[in-house]
Amino acid sequence: MLKVRRSKLYTLWFGWYSRRQFRRYFNSVRVFMHSGVQQMEHGTPVIFYANHSCWWDGFWSQLCTEEFFYQHLHIIIEYQQLRKHRFFTRIGAFSLDRSRPRSAVSTIHYASELLTAKSERQNALWIFPQGKIEPVDKRPLFFFKGTASIVSRVLDTIPAIYLVSVVSRIEYLDEQKPELFLSFREPILVTPTEFPGQNALTAYMQRMTETHLDELKELIINRTLDDARIVVLGTLSINRRIEAIRRFLHLPNA
């Protein structure tokens, strides 16, 4: 298993690089966030569980951590991918190898240790329970049980942990470049007495993510976007550049 080898320098560089890439490839990054997400107790760890629909997922988790939270970010990445891009361990990533059951158990134990470690910041884990990139509108979703296993393990050590549903969609609206939409639902506090078991918790997260994705889709379709915060505004796309040139030269629209 590849473990975290956090570096402040790498983290600063990756934050700068991520924003640069988002400005280049997206018209904007917009975030819907329930007020309770930023009001979580810092002494209680949190797991953000999200759908896995695109290559950008690891990037925006870092972006949101910088923008909204005071947390130690950790993120699980498939072993083969992390082996190719080991620098991600410098910003909080560690590996999961589902082809080796013993390795997967070790990852669950390691994740729980990171979440329960003493820290001045809130310990946070970002996880994509689908385990692979799939179309955003695929139904039903299938989640592996690893997230629920981590929750169970954490609750053997400490009295509570937060679960937060996060979903993402990439959509083209009025610009040449797409928009990235992210949405955070209200945190759920899980305690040992309220832990429903791994199977039930996994099923709950699947249903929650499906509902959450559909809600975000409706907001986008209906252009109900006023509550979204723009955290990155992209550079001018070709159509916006042409419009700017026309305005500068006082040229009529074609």
Buried (B, 14 or more C-beta within 10 A) or exposed (E): BBEBBBBEEBBEBBBEEBBEBBBEBBBBBBBBBBEBBEEBEBEBBBBBBBBBBBEBBBBBBBBBBBBBBEBBBBBBBBBEEBEEEEEBBBBBBBBBBBEEEEBBEBBBBBBBEBBBEEBEEBBBBBBBBBBEEBEBEEEEBEBBBBBBBBBBBBBEEBEBBBBBBBBBBBEEEEBBBBBBBBBBBEBBBBEEEEBEEBEEBBBBBBEBBBEBBEEBBEBBEEEEBEEBEEBBEBBBBEEBEBEEEEEEEEEEEE
